[in-house]
Amino acid sequence: VLMGECFENGYGVERDPEKAVQLYRAAHEQGYEAGSCALGLCYDQGVGVEKDEAEAFRLYQETAQEDFPRGLYLTGQCCEFGHGVEKDEARAAELYRRAMDGGYVPAICALGLCYETGCGVEEDRAKAAALYRQAAGEGHAPSQCNLGYCYYRGIGVEEDNAQAFHWFTQAAEQGYPRALQLLGECYDYGYGVDRDVEKAAALYRAAYEKGNIPAACSLGLCYEIGSGVEQDMAKALELYREAAEGGSVRAQCNLGYCYYQGLGVEEDNGEAARWFAQAAEQGYPRAQYLLGQCYEYGSGVDKDMDRALELYRAAHEQGYPGGTCSLGLCYELGLGVETDKARAVALYRQAAEAGDVRAQCNLGFCCYQGIGVEMDDGEAVRWFTRAAEQEYPRAQQLLGECCEHGYGTDKDEVRAAELYQQAHRQGYPPAMCELGLCYELGSGVKMDKERAAELYREAAEQDHAPSQCNLGFFYYRGIGVEQDYEEAAAWFAKAAQQEYPRAQQLLGECFEAGLGVEKDEAKAVELYRQAAERGDARAQCNLGY
């Protein structure tokens, strides 16, 4: 058997799997159980012989009947996974127990996993942790890793990142791939050890080079964001694709997101939806949420609000804050469900307290406007602040409004302008418009009409109706730009098409007086009426309300 191992693995001789099989078979025929198990593994894995799981099971079972511990364990594996025999998890657990009683350490770990997952036995996570600890104490790397994971996630023991780090380290020092990847996570996020992203990337790489699929995804993320390595989107995509094709749901979702946002690859919503769907079918909550967005907006799939709602609900039920927030928005706006603003607020609060910035901003806005909850500017400011501190642009803009007007906080026009500037740097059109107004009026900044016009134009070109109207008004009055009625009417028309009432009223003036357009009093009246119905006081006056 030992000589067979040398030929199988190329230890001291040229690798020759067929020769290894001959040697294992000779040992088996002499009734040597270790040889029977080694020969069974060759059939199990197709090493030196054609793969034959039934023959592997037969060989294992022969040794199990003699209570050979390794044979009991391997027979248990076949029963657990249905390899060469009908699946029978209860029998597998019993075989592991007998192998454990014979002192076979891997069987202790396998039995622990049965108790952790309720496979063939009643679930008992404390018992699982105790079994992992027993095997870990014998130096068994998979058990050390599993015990570390129990501490990492609080499975059967109290969560303790320091203990998790300790056990992951023990297993990683033996080169165990999963432990290398999980130890990388500890260094990546500072769990139980000082954060060290370079060390994390090195550990992910070591695990990846040993074939660990989750590590390929983690290393891909390092390359995507430049954490511990130089940023390289092409390398990130390569790693995500390799892991995604290997079945990693996180990598499938990340690869889909790259296609969704055009990160390192040409934007392709169809390909994004395909990868999201693969991960969502396996219950990955982030993918369910993102696939829900695809169905809500018709990105890469036919628009289907019912399907979007179903996916948001599935993500929410798994505790994914993005799904909870999107479900809240459905209830707020009555998308696929009956409008229920109080329910929306409850969902926003749940997601906001879990750290979702969009939900924090939405909850703040509900408090700001009294949507589903009593109006409370102070509470609005508190939530806007939490989201703005995470650089969420809509929250920065809304917090700026509060500072500008003294809603729920001391009035501070300078601070307001700073917040608008922060959101503008992220390309958020409403903030560009507000910052433009600051420059137009000299509020919190030095008055600069030309700069105001630039900002209005920047937002107007992104189809922001208030900015289109403001830019049109600048052309209408010659503020910061040369007066040009045709240009004014063109911008008013763009905003009016989006049913912006001030633009409808001003475009009505253009038609009434023939400024920049051919005079058409009937069209003017029609536009005034549209604006008046939306509450525009000047339009109401023009109509004689």
Buried (B, 14 or more C-beta within 10 A) or exposed (E): BEBBBBBBEEEEEEEBBEBBBBBBBBBBEEEBBBBBBBBBBBBBEEBBBEEBBEBBBBBBBBBBEEEBBBBBBBBBBBBBEEBBBEEBBEBBBBBBBBBBEBEBBBBBBBBBBBBBEEBBBEEBBEBBBBBBBBBBEEEBBBBBBBBBBBBBEEBBBEEBBEBBBBBBBBBBEBEBBBBBBBBBBBBBEEBBBEEBBEBBBBBBBBBBEBEBBBBBBBBBBBBBEEBBBEEBBEBBBBBBBBBBEBEBBBBBBBBBBBBBEEBBBEBBBEBBBBBBBBBBEEEBBBBBBBBBBBBBEEBBBEEBBEBBBBBBBBBBEBEBBBBBBBBBBBBBEEBBBEEBBEBBBBBBBBBBEBEBBBBBBBBBBBBBEEBBBEEBBEBBBBBBBBBBEEEBBBBBBBBBBBBBEEBBBEEBBEBBBBBBBBBBEEEBBBBBBBBBBBBBEEBBBEEBBEBBBBBBBBBBBEEBBBBBBBBBBBBBEEBBBEEBBEBBBBBBBBBBBBEBBBBBBBBBBBBBEEBBBEEBEEBBBBBBBBBBEBEBEBBBEBBEE
